[in-house]
């Protein structure tokens, strides 16, 4: 939800259990409707984010942790802004050999080892936190 100039909610998110989320303006007009915003409770996908000072081997280190757990990388986007590295990665845990909590712990440990912040969230949680 966003706020209008008076601090009131300008948008409202509604959900029918069988359809994607629909975002509506306060006047009821539909603003957006997308399958991308649908919360799928059966999703095995996770979102991994990495932030820190750029150094050689960041992508390789994260990919190694995921590969050791048999987690498949589905998509990846990364950029370097001057000396700062940022990455967001979507991965599929369908064939994972570790539970999510253990994978998250290992990613966090790799981040601490490299001086980075590495976090992992279930895709559904990520979508819910970043909705309009």
Phi and psi in degrees as GROMACS dihedral restraints (atoms count N, CA, C in turn):
[ dihedral_restraints ]
;  ai    aj    ak    al  type     phi  dphi    fc
    3     4     5     6     1  -116.6    20    10
    4     5     6     7     1   166.3    20    10
    6     7     8     9     1  -109.8    20    10
    7     8     9    10     1   144.5    20    10
    9    10    11    12     1   -82.8    20    10
   10    11    12    13     1  -173.4    20    10
   12    13    14    15     1   -63.6    20    10
   13    14    15    16     1   -16.8    20    10
   15    16    17    18     1  -101.8    20    10
   16    17    18    19     1     8.7    20    10
   18    19    20    21     1    84.1    20    10
   19    20    21    22     1     4.8    20    10
   21    22    23    24     1   -85.4    20    10
   22    23    24    25     1   157.8    20    10
   24    25    26    27     1   -66.4    20    10
   25    26    27    28     1   123.1    20    10
   27    28    29    30     1   -92.1    20    10
   28    29    30    31     1   -21.7    20    10
   30    31    32    33     1  -129.3    20    10
   31    32    33    34     1   154.5    20    10
   33    34    35    36     1  -131.9    20    10
   34    35    36    37     1   135.1    20    10
   36    37    38    39     1  -102.8    20    10
   37    38    39    40     1   121.9    20    10
   39    40    41    42     1  -120.7    20    10
   40    41    42    43     1   156.7    20    10
   42    43    44    45     1  -143.2    20    10
   43    44    45    46     1   125.9    20    10
   45    46    47    48     1   -97.2    20    10
   46    47    48    49     1   132.1    20    10
   48    49    50    51     1   -54.8    20    10
   49    50    51    52     1   -23.2    20    10
   51    52    53    54     1   -99.4    20    10
   52    53    54    55     1    -2.0    20    10
   54    55    56    57     1  -130.1    20    10
   55    56    57    58     1   165.0    20    10
   57    58    59    60     1   -64.4    20    10
   58    59    60    61     1   167.5    20    10
   60    61    62    63     1   -63.7    20    10
   61    62    63    64     1   148.3    20    10
   63    64    65    66     1  -122.5    20    10
   64    65    66    67     1   128.1    20    10
   66    67    68    69     1   -99.3    20    10
   67    68    69    70     1   128.3    20    10
   69    70    71    72     1  -124.4    20    10
   70    71    72    73     1   143.7    20    10
   72    73    74    75     1   -72.0    20    10
   73    74    75    76     1   164.6    20    10
   75    76    77    78     1   -58.1    20    10
   76    77    78    79     1   -27.9    20    10
   78    79    80    81     1   -80.6    20    10
   79    80    81    82     1     0.5    20    10
   81    82    83    84     1    96.0    20    10
   82    83    84    85     1    -9.9    20    10
   84    85    86    87     1   -68.4    20    10
   85    86    87    88     1   136.4    20    10
   87    88    89    90     1   -72.1    20    10
   88    89    90    91     1   128.9    20    10
   90    91    92    93     1   -97.0    20    10
   91    92    93    94     1   -45.0    20    10
   93    94    95    96     1  -153.9    20    10
   94    95    96    97     1   148.7    20    10
   96    97    98    99     1  -147.4    20    10
   97    98    99   100     1   120.4    20    10
   99   100   101   102     1  -146.5    20    10
  100   101   102   103     1   139.2    20    10
  102   103   104   105     1   -64.7    20    10
  103   104   105   106     1   -23.4    20    10
  105   106   107   108     1   -64.7    20    10
  106   107   108   109     1   -26.3    20    10
  108   109   110   111     1   -92.5    20    10
  109   110   111   112     1    -2.1    20    10
  111   112   113   114     1   -66.7    20    10
  112   113   114   115     1   137.4    20    10
  114   115   116   117     1   -89.9    20    10
  115   116   117   118     1   116.8    20    10
  117   118   119   120     1  -107.9    20    10
  118   119   120   121     1   105.0    20    10
  120   121   122   123     1   -67.8    20    10
  121   122   123   124     1   -11.4    20    10
  123   124   125   126     1   -97.7    20    10
  124   125   126   127     1     5.0    20    10
  126   127   128   129     1   -66.7    20    10
  127   128   129   130     1   136.2    20    10
  129   130   131   132     1  -101.1    20    10
  130   131   132   133     1     4.9    20    10
  132   133   134   135     1   -84.7    20    10
  133   134   135   136     1   148.2    20    10
  135   136   137   138     1  -126.9    20    10
  136   137   138   139     1   158.9    20    10
  138   139   140   141     1  -113.8    20    10
  139   140   141   142     1   124.4    20    10
  141   142   143   144     1  -110.3    20    10
  142   143   144   145     1   127.9    20    10
  144   145   146   147     1  -118.1    20    10
  145   146   147   148     1   143.4    20    10
  147   148   149   150     1  -133.9    20    10
  148   149   150   151     1   131.3    20    10
  150   151   152   153     1  -138.7    20    10
  151   152   153   154     1   135.8    20    10
  153   154   155   156     1   167.6    20    10
  154   155   156   157     1  -173.2    20    10
  156   157   158   159     1   -74.1    20    10
  157   158   159   160     1   134.0    20    10
  159   160   161   162     1   -65.0    20    10
  160   161   162   163     1   137.3    20    10
  162   163   164   165     1  -153.2    20    10
  163   164   165   166     1   160.4    20    10
  165   166   167   168     1   -65.7    20    10
  166   167   168   169     1   135.0    20    10
  168   169   170   171     1    95.6    20    10
  169   170   171   172     1     7.0    20    10
  171   172   173   174     1   -63.8    20    10
  172   173   174   175     1   -51.8    20    10
  174   175   176   177     1   -62.2    20    10
  175   176   177   178     1   -42.2    20    10
  177   178   179   180     1   -61.6    20    10
  178   179   180   181     1   -41.0    20    10
  180   181   182   183     1   -65.5    20    10
  181   182   183   184     1   -45.3    20    10
  183   184   185   186     1   -65.9    20    10
  184   185   186   187     1   -44.8    20    10
  186   187   188   189     1   -61.3    20    10
  187   188   189   190     1   -35.7    20    10
  189   190   191   192     1   -65.7    20    10
  190   191   192   193     1   -44.5    20    10
  192   193   194   195     1   -59.0    20    10
  193   194   195   196     1   -44.2    20    10
  195   196   197   198     1   -66.9    20    10
  196   197   198   199     1   -43.7    20    10
  198   199   200   201     1   -63.6    20    10
  199   200   201   202     1   -39.5    20    10
  201   202   203   204     1   -61.4    20    10
  202   203   204   205     1   -26.5    20    10
  204   205   206   207     1   -96.8    20    10
  205   206   207   208     1     7.0    20    10
  207   208   209   210     1    58.4    20    10
  208   209   210   211     1    40.3    20    10
  210   211   212   213     1   -99.7    20    10
  211   212   213   214     1   127.4    20    10
  213   214   215   216     1   -89.9    20    10
  214   215   216   217     1   129.8    20    10
  216   217   218   219     1   -79.4    20    10
  217   218   219   220     1   123.0    20    10
  219   220   221   222     1   -95.0    20    10
  220   221   222   223     1   -41.3    20    10
  222   223   224   225     1  -154.5    20    10
  223   224   225   226     1   152.7    20    10
  225   226   227   228     1  -148.6    20    10
  226   227   228   229     1   139.5    20    10
  228   229   230   231     1  -137.9    20    10
  229   230   231   232     1   131.3    20    10
  231   232   233   234     1  -143.0    20    10
  232   233   234   235     1   153.8    20    10
  234   235   236   237     1  -149.8    20    10
  235   236   237   238     1   155.6    20    10
  237   238   239   240     1  -120.0    20    10
  238   239   240   241     1   123.7    20    10
  240   241   242   243     1  -110.5    20    10
  241   242   243   244     1   103.1    20    10
  243   244   245   246     1    54.9    20    10
  244   245   246   247     1  -114.7    20    10
  246   247   248   249     1   -95.7    20    10
  247   248   249   250     1     3.0    20    10
  249   250   251   252     1  -100.4    20    10
  250   251   252   253     1   135.0    20    10
  252   253   254   255     1  -108.0    20    10
  253   254   255   256     1   134.7    20    10
  255   256   257   258     1  -134.0    20    10
  256   257   258   259     1   143.3    20    10
  258   259   260   261     1  -148.2    20    10
  259   260   261   262     1   143.7    20    10
  261   262   263   264     1  -129.3    20    10
  262   263   264   265     1   134.7    20    10
  264   265   266   267     1  -135.0    20    10
  265   266   267   268     1   137.2    20    10
  267   268   269   270     1  -104.7    20    10
  268   269   270   271     1   132.7    20    10
  270   271   272   273     1  -135.6    20    10
  271   272   273   274     1   153.5    20    10
  273   274   275   276     1  -109.4    20    10
  274   275   276   277     1   123.4    20    10
  276   277   278   279     1   -97.2    20    10
  277   278   279   280     1    14.5    20    10
  279   280   281   282     1   -54.6    20    10
  280   281   282   283     1   -39.3    20    10
  282   283   284   285     1  -107.7    20    10
  283   284   285   286     1    19.2    20    10
  285   286   287   288     1   -63.3    20    10
  286   287   288   289     1   144.5    20    10
  288   289   290   291     1   -97.5    20    10
  289   290   291   292     1    -2.4    20    10
  291   292   293   294     1  -124.0    20    10
  292   293   294   295     1   148.9    20    10
  294   295   296   297     1   -70.0    20    10
  295   296   297   298     1   159.0    20    10
  297   298   299   300     1   -54.7    20    10
  298   299   300   301     1   -45.7    20    10
  300   301   302   303     1   -59.4    20    10
  301   302   303   304     1   -39.3    20    10
  303   304   305   306     1   -70.5    20    10
  304   305   306   307     1   -40.1    20    10
  306   307   308   309     1   -61.6    20    10
  307   308   309   310     1   -44.8    20    10
  309   310   311   312     1   -59.8    20    10
  310   311   312   313     1   -42.2    20    10
  312   313   314   315     1   -61.9    20    10
  313   314   315   316     1   -42.8    20    10
  315   316   317   318     1   -66.8    20    10
  316   317   318   319     1   -39.0    20    10
  318   319   320   321     1   -64.8    20    10
  319   320   321   322     1   -43.6    20    10
  321   322   323   324     1   -59.7    20    10
  322   323   324   325     1   -43.4    20    10
  324   325   326   327     1   -63.4    20    10
  325   326   327   328     1   -41.2    20    10
  327   328   329   330     1   -63.6    20    10
  328   329   330   331     1   -39.4    20    10
  330   331   332   333     1   -62.4    20    10
  331   332   333   334     1   -45.6    20    10
  333   334   335   336     1   -61.1    20    10
  334   335   336   337     1   -41.9    20    10
  336   337   338   339     1   -60.4    20    10
  337   338   339   340     1   -35.3    20    10
  339   340   341   342     1   -99.3    20    10
  340   341   342   343     1     0.1    20    10
  342   343   344   345     1    74.1    20    10
  343   344   345   346     1    32.7    20    10
  345   346   347   348     1  -121.3    20    10
  346   347   348   349     1   164.4    20    10
  348   349   350   351     1  -106.3    20    10
  349   350   351   352     1   112.9    20    10
  351   352   353   354     1  -117.6    20    10
  352   353   354   355     1   126.3    20    10
  354   355   356   357     1  -131.4    20    10
  355   356   357   358     1   154.5    20    10
  357   358   359   360     1  -134.7    20    10
  358   359   360   361     1   140.2    20    10
  360   361   362   363     1  -138.5    20    10
  361   362   363   364     1   150.7    20    10
  363   364   365   366     1   -62.4    20    10
  364   365   366   367     1   144.8    20    10
  366   367   368   369     1   -54.7    20    10
  367   368   369   370     1   -41.6    20    10
  369   370   371   372     1   -61.4    20    10
  370   371   372   373     1   -40.9    20    10
  372   373   374   375     1   -65.9    20    10
  373   374   375   376     1   -44.4    20    10
  375   376   377   378     1   -59.2    20    10
  376   377   378   379     1   -47.2    20    10
  378   379   380   381     1   -62.2    20    10
  379   380   381   382     1   -42.3    20    10
  381   382   383   384     1   -63.1    20    10
  382   383   384   385     1   -41.6    20    10
  384   385   386   387     1   -69.9    20    10
  385   386   387   388     1   -26.1    20    10
  387   388   389   390     1  -111.8    20    10
  388   389   390   391     1    23.3    20    10
  390   391   392   393     1   -80.1    20    10
  391   392   393   394     1   164.6    20    10
